[in-house]
Each structure stands twice: as C-alpha cells, then as structure tokens.
C-alpha cells in the first residue's frame, strides 16, 4: 500500500475455488510426507498455476488443468489442504 504495508492476498482452499477460476497454488496445509510426495508427483506444488475445470457433486473430486495443459483429479480431502490465491494471469 501507499503506507508501506504489505497486503496479503486472502487464500482459499482448492475445494472452495469456483469452477472456471485460475489460481496460483500457494501453500499445502499438510506435512505428511506421503501426501507431499504424492502431490509433488502430480505437479501440485506451491507456485503452480491451475484452473478449476470441473467439480463433482457430493464432496466429489475437483478436476484442474495445470499451466502445461495436463489435467489432474484432486480428491476432496486433498483439495481442502491446497491453499490458493487468485492468479493475476501471468
């Protein structure tokens, strides 16, 4: 801001992100090595840009398209641990 304060973008979980929204994955809210390894294998790591392309009803999975065009299916449990901020379209 003009006063020199740093504004923090409000983070939302991937599970809360609306279909059609492009976001930047900021944080993983888990330290479980197995989950972190799985997310890394799926290229779902902080800094990746992704677009929510579909979400199944009744706590079903969220389908995302990564910046390289690949798609990933993310279960509800993991989607609640992935914290994102709106992408500025870079």
Order of alpha helices (4+ residues) and beta strands (2+ residues): beta-beta-alpha-beta-beta-beta-alpha-beta
